[in-house]
Amino acid sequence: MAGIGFALHALPQGSRAGSLRRVGFLPGSEPSLIAAFSDELSRLGYVDRENILLETRISRPNTSDLAVHAAELAHMDLELIAMAALPAALEVRSNNQDIPMVIATCPGMISNGFAASLKHPGGNVTGMDELPPGLTAKRLTLLKTAAPDATRIALLSMTPGRGGHEAQLADAEEAATALGVTVKPYRVTSRNELAPALAAMLDDQVNGLATFQGALALFNRKVIIDFITAHRLPAVYQATLFAESGGLMTWAPDLEEQFRVAARAMSTKFLKAPSRETFQSNIQPGTI
């Protein structure tokens, strides 16, 4: 399991002590991840419409839903917005830089401007940075071990925002030298760019693939897996959902646990935080 840095911030107590706490939720569209967050809230004693009001917006993949839903929630009177991943956080911030956020998965909390550092983040955003040093190198090592003949490895990068792609690429290039392989990145920023990128891999005669972090790849994993399977390429993926969908192997953080951690952070560090001082004195950065 890969380590995940967790940058934590305090949320000032609002003026809604005698009423339902209103919280936005942009969970993406994966049922298992939505259930992990919701079940953890229930375990913590939160029941929607009884002691908390969850404004949930489920966005269909590869549509404009996320931009629309993020803008809607960003302009509502909410205490905070919890979201599945970095794309949602970027959309919310573009509409409202002041609303506190909890991000379950973020490839680059610091590089995307959500934290000054993991130890002293500052600001009003809490999130899990899912790019610990050596993550991509470990994946390439596993791929080379499972497929010794893989020498030309494609790096499918659908990582959003700033810094995440560059960090993973640098990690991969360093590992490639030690492993005696060559790597080439294929950058994809939308569903429409995916098929041409996969076709380019065939033209370049790659014989292995590793995916970078990113919700866009996760949403389109069937397209990726079907292509890789059809062309009999060994591959290592970014999330266990790929393996559950037929992919060869993964080296990945536990996404469901990340969503449970996000729910706990929202509860114990936001909705129940008595003061900024108490919050900061009791929390240290950690990993899962």
Backbone torsions as a table, in degrees:
resi	resn	phi	psi	omega
1	MET	NA	139.0	-179.8
2	ALA	-84.8	149.3	178.0
3	GLY	-79.0	147.2	-178.7
4	ILE	-128.3	118.5	177.6
5	GLY	-73.6	140.7	-175.6
6	PHE	-122.8	107.7	177.7
7	ALA	-91.7	124.6	-173.1
8	LEU	-117.2	143.3	178.9
9	HIS	-136.1	158.0	176.7
10	ALA	-91.9	150.7	174.3
11	LEU	-114.7	124.2	177.1
12	PRO	-60.1	143.7	179.0
13	GLN	-66.7	137.8	-178.4
14	GLY	-84.7	-171.0	-177.8
15	SER	-103.2	23.4	-174.6
16	ARG	-108.5	29.4	-172.2
17	ALA	-57.2	-33.8	-176.2
18	GLY	-95.6	9.7	-177.5
19	SER	-133.9	177.7	177.9
20	LEU	-64.0	137.6	175.6
21	ARG	-79.5	123.8	-177.1
22	ARG	-97.3	122.9	-175.7
23	VAL	-132.9	135.4	175.2
24	GLY	-87.2	151.8	179.8
25	PHE	-142.9	118.0	175.6
26	LEU	-114.4	86.7	-168.3
27	PRO	-88.5	-0.3	-171.1
28	GLY	79.9	-141.6	-176.1
29	SER	-140.7	7.7	-179.2
30	GLU	-82.6	114.4	-176.0
31	PRO	-56.7	-40.5	-176.6
32	SER	-66.0	-33.9	-179.5
33	LEU	-77.1	-39.4	175.2
34	ILE	-60.7	-43.2	-180.0
35	ALA	-64.9	-38.8	-179.9
36	ALA	-61.2	-44.5	178.9
37	PHE	-65.7	-49.9	-176.9
38	SER	-64.3	-41.8	-179.8
39	ASP	-65.1	-37.1	179.0
40	GLU	-67.6	-39.8	175.4
41	LEU	-60.4	-43.5	178.8
42	SER	-61.9	-42.1	178.7
43	ARG	-61.3	-31.1	-179.9
44	LEU	-82.9	-3.3	175.7
45	GLY	100.5	9.6	179.7
46	TYR	-95.9	127.4	178.8
47	VAL	-123.9	120.3	-178.0
48	ASP	-58.8	132.9	179.9
49	ARG	76.7	-2.8	175.1
50	GLU	-106.3	-55.0	177.7
51	ASN	-128.8	8.6	173.5
52	ILE	-155.5	149.4	177.9
53	LEU	-117.2	107.1	-179.7
54	LEU	-93.8	116.4	174.2
55	GLU	-91.7	92.1	-173.8
56	THR	-97.2	134.2	176.4
57	ARG	-130.3	113.1	-179.9
58	ILE	-94.2	122.0	-175.1
59	SER	-102.0	129.9	176.1
60	ARG	-70.8	139.0	178.4
61	PRO	-62.7	150.9	173.6
62	ASN	59.6	31.7	175.5
63	THR	-131.6	179.5	176.8
64	SER	-87.3	7.6	-176.5
65	ASP	-53.8	-46.6	-173.5
66	LEU	-60.6	-45.6	-179.8
67	ALA	-60.8	-41.8	-179.4
68	VAL	-66.7	-46.7	-177.8
69	HIS	-67.5	-39.6	179.6
70	ALA	-64.2	-42.6	178.8
71	ALA	-63.9	-39.8	179.3
72	GLU	-61.9	-51.0	-177.9
73	LEU	-67.7	-35.7	-178.2
74	ALA	-62.3	-24.0	-178.6
75	HIS	-104.8	7.8	174.9
76	MET	-90.3	163.4	178.9
77	ASP	-84.2	83.3	-176.8
78	LEU	-119.5	154.0	176.3
79	GLU	-77.0	-33.9	178.6
80	LEU	-167.1	169.4	174.9
81	ILE	-126.7	126.4	172.5
82	ALA	-98.5	141.4	-178.4
83	MET	-143.7	160.5	-176.2
84	ALA	-70.8	-42.4	-165.7
85	ALA	-153.8	174.7	-176.5
86	LEU	-56.7	-43.4	-179.6
87	PRO	-54.3	-40.3	178.5
88	ALA	-65.5	-41.1	179.7
89	ALA	-63.2	-40.7	178.4
90	LEU	-64.2	-39.6	179.1
91	GLU	-66.9	-43.3	179.1
92	VAL	-62.8	-46.5	-178.0
93	ARG	-62.1	-33.3	179.3
94	SER	-67.0	-19.9	179.3
95	ASN	-101.4	-28.5	-176.2
96	ASN	-157.5	105.2	-177.8
97	GLN	-80.3	-8.2	-173.2
98	ASP	-98.7	-19.7	-175.5
99	ILE	-74.2	132.4	177.3
100	PRO	-64.9	148.1	-178.3
101	MET	-136.0	151.9	169.2
102	VAL	-121.1	122.3	-177.6
103	ILE	-112.5	118.4	-176.9
104	ALA	-69.7	-38.5	-179.4
105	THR	-138.1	126.1	-177.6
106	CYS	-144.7	110.6	174.9
107	PRO	-81.4	81.0	178.6
108	GLY	117.2	65.2	176.3
109	MET	-61.9	-41.6	-177.0
110	ILE	-76.6	-49.5	-175.7
111	SER	-64.6	-24.6	178.6
112	ASN	-95.0	7.7	171.9
113	GLY	81.3	17.9	179.3
114	PHE	-95.4	-10.7	179.1
115	ALA	-152.3	140.0	174.9
116	ALA	-71.8	-37.3	173.8
117	SER	-161.8	165.4	178.1
118	LEU	-72.3	-29.6	-179.1
119	LYS	-80.1	-38.7	179.8
120	HIS	-131.0	77.5	-170.5
121	PRO	-70.3	-38.8	-174.7
122	GLY	66.8	-179.8	174.4
123	GLY	72.6	-161.0	-172.5
124	ASN	-130.3	28.0	-179.6
125	VAL	-123.1	133.4	174.1
126	THR	-112.6	135.3	179.4
127	GLY	-163.6	164.9	177.3
128	MET	-104.6	118.9	178.0
129	ASP	-84.1	116.8	-172.4
130	GLU	-99.1	27.5	177.6
131	LEU	-122.9	65.4	175.7
132	PRO	-67.7	151.6	179.3
133	PRO	-56.1	137.1	175.8
134	GLY	88.3	0.2	-176.7
135	LEU	-61.4	-51.9	-178.5
136	THR	-68.3	-36.6	177.6
137	ALA	-59.9	-41.9	178.7
138	LYS	-62.2	-41.6	179.7
139	ARG	-63.7	-42.6	179.0
140	LEU	-64.8	-37.7	178.2
141	THR	-62.9	-43.5	177.9
142	LEU	-63.3	-41.7	-180.0
143	LEU	-63.1	-44.5	-179.4
144	LYS	-65.9	-34.9	177.4
145	THR	-67.1	-42.5	-178.9
146	ALA	-75.4	-30.0	-177.2
147	ALA	-133.4	80.3	-175.4
148	PRO	-58.6	-25.2	-178.5
149	ASP	-82.1	-5.2	178.4
150	ALA	-74.2	112.7	-177.5
151	THR	-123.1	-18.3	178.7
152	ARG	-121.8	98.6	-169.5
153	ILE	-106.3	126.2	175.8
154	ALA	-82.2	139.0	176.1
155	LEU	-111.9	102.7	-179.6
156	LEU	-84.2	108.9	-175.3
157	SER	-109.4	110.8	174.7
158	MET	-119.1	28.9	-178.9
159	THR	-74.4	126.7	-179.7
160	PRO	-84.2	174.8	172.1
161	GLY	72.8	-157.7	-175.4
162	ARG	-112.1	140.3	168.8
163	GLY	89.7	-32.4	-176.3
164	GLY	-65.6	-45.8	177.6
165	HIS	-59.7	-47.8	-176.4
166	GLU	-63.4	-39.0	-179.8
167	ALA	-66.0	-43.7	179.9
168	GLN	-68.1	-37.9	179.7
169	LEU	-65.9	-43.4	178.6
170	ALA	-61.8	-40.9	177.7
171	ASP	-61.9	-44.1	-178.7
172	ALA	-66.7	-42.5	-178.5
173	GLU	-65.2	-37.9	177.3
174	GLU	-65.9	-43.0	-180.0
175	ALA	-67.6	-35.9	-177.2
176	ALA	-59.4	-39.7	179.7
177	THR	-61.1	-45.2	-179.5
178	ALA	-67.9	-31.6	-176.7
179	LEU	-88.4	-9.7	-179.2
180	GLY	73.3	34.2	178.6
181	VAL	-125.3	165.8	171.9
182	THR	-110.4	146.9	178.9
183	VAL	-127.3	148.8	177.7
184	LYS	-140.3	126.5	-179.9
185	PRO	-82.4	144.7	173.8
186	TYR	-124.4	106.2	-172.5
187	ARG	-88.1	128.4	-179.0
188	VAL	-132.0	126.8	-178.4
189	THR	-116.3	-2.2	177.3
190	SER	-154.2	163.2	178.8
191	ARG	-58.5	-36.6	-177.6
192	ASN	-65.6	-23.1	-179.2
193	GLU	-88.2	-8.1	-173.4
194	LEU	-70.3	-50.0	-177.7
195	ALA	-59.8	-45.6	176.8
196	PRO	-61.0	-35.8	179.2
197	ALA	-66.9	-42.5	178.5
198	LEU	-64.7	-39.8	177.5
199	ALA	-64.0	-37.6	179.2
200	ALA	-63.6	-33.0	177.3
201	MET	-61.5	-41.4	178.1
202	LEU	-64.9	-42.7	178.7
203	ASP	-59.4	-34.7	-178.9
204	ASP	-85.3	-1.4	176.8
205	GLN	57.2	44.6	174.3
206	VAL	-70.3	155.0	177.7
207	ASN	-131.3	30.7	174.4
208	GLY	-174.9	160.4	-178.4
209	LEU	-146.5	143.0	170.0
210	ALA	-132.4	138.5	177.7
211	THR	-99.5	147.1	173.7
212	PHE	-89.1	169.0	177.1
213	GLN	-64.2	152.4	175.7
214	GLY	152.3	134.2	-179.1
215	ALA	-65.3	-31.8	-178.6
216	LEU	-61.8	-41.3	176.5
217	ALA	-65.2	-40.4	-179.7
218	LEU	-62.2	-44.9	180.0
219	PHE	-62.3	-33.0	-174.8
220	ASN	-106.4	27.2	-174.7
221	ARG	-64.4	-32.1	-180.0
222	LYS	-62.8	-42.1	178.9
223	VAL	-61.1	-44.3	-178.2
224	ILE	-65.8	-48.4	-177.6
225	ILE	-64.7	-42.1	179.4
226	ASP	-61.1	-40.8	179.2
227	PHE	-65.5	-48.8	-178.1
228	ILE	-62.7	-40.3	179.0
229	THR	-66.1	-42.9	-178.7
230	ALA	-61.6	-32.6	-177.3
231	HIS	-103.5	9.1	171.8
232	ARG	53.9	48.5	178.3
233	LEU	-102.2	132.0	173.4
234	PRO	-68.6	143.1	-176.3
235	ALA	-149.7	150.5	173.1
236	VAL	-124.4	135.4	-169.9
237	TYR	-116.0	170.3	-169.7
238	GLN	-88.6	-12.2	-174.7
239	ALA	-150.3	150.4	-179.7
240	THR	-63.5	-23.1	177.6
241	LEU	-60.7	-27.3	175.8
242	PHE	-66.1	-47.0	179.6
243	ALA	-63.5	-39.2	179.0
244	GLU	-66.6	-20.6	179.4
245	SER	-97.8	7.9	175.8
246	GLY	111.0	0.5	178.3
247	GLY	-71.0	158.6	-174.6
248	LEU	-65.0	-55.5	-176.5
249	MET	-161.2	161.7	178.3
250	THR	-137.6	156.3	165.5
251	TRP	-133.2	107.3	-162.7
252	ALA	-154.0	154.7	169.7
253	PRO	-68.1	161.3	178.0
254	ASP	-82.7	100.9	-175.7
255	LEU	-62.0	-41.4	-179.6
256	GLU	-62.0	-39.4	177.7
257	GLU	-66.1	-36.5	176.8
258	GLN	-60.4	-39.2	178.7
259	PHE	-70.0	-35.0	175.9
260	ARG	-67.4	-40.3	177.3
261	VAL	-62.4	-40.3	178.1
262	ALA	-61.2	-40.6	178.0
263	ALA	-64.6	-41.4	179.3
264	ARG	-66.1	-39.6	178.7
265	ALA	-63.5	-42.0	179.1
266	MET	-61.8	-38.8	-178.8
267	SER	-74.2	-62.5	-169.6
268	THR	-79.5	-26.2	-175.6
269	LYS	-105.8	-8.8	179.7
270	PHE	-120.1	-67.3	-173.0
271	LEU	-68.3	-26.7	-178.4
272	LYS	-109.2	3.6	-177.4
273	ALA	-68.1	115.5	-178.5
274	PRO	-71.6	-28.2	-179.9
275	SER	-165.3	159.5	177.5
276	ARG	-61.9	-39.7	-176.7
277	GLU	-63.6	-46.8	179.5
278	THR	-62.7	-42.2	-178.9
279	PHE	-60.4	-51.3	-174.7
280	GLN	-67.1	-32.7	-175.5
281	SER	-74.7	-17.2	-175.3
282	ASN	-106.9	0.5	-175.1
283	ILE	-119.9	132.6	172.6
284	GLN	-122.2	145.8	176.7
285	PRO	-58.9	146.1	-178.6
286	GLY	-148.0	-172.6	177.5
287	THR	-134.0	159.0	171.3
288	ILE	-124.3	NA	NA
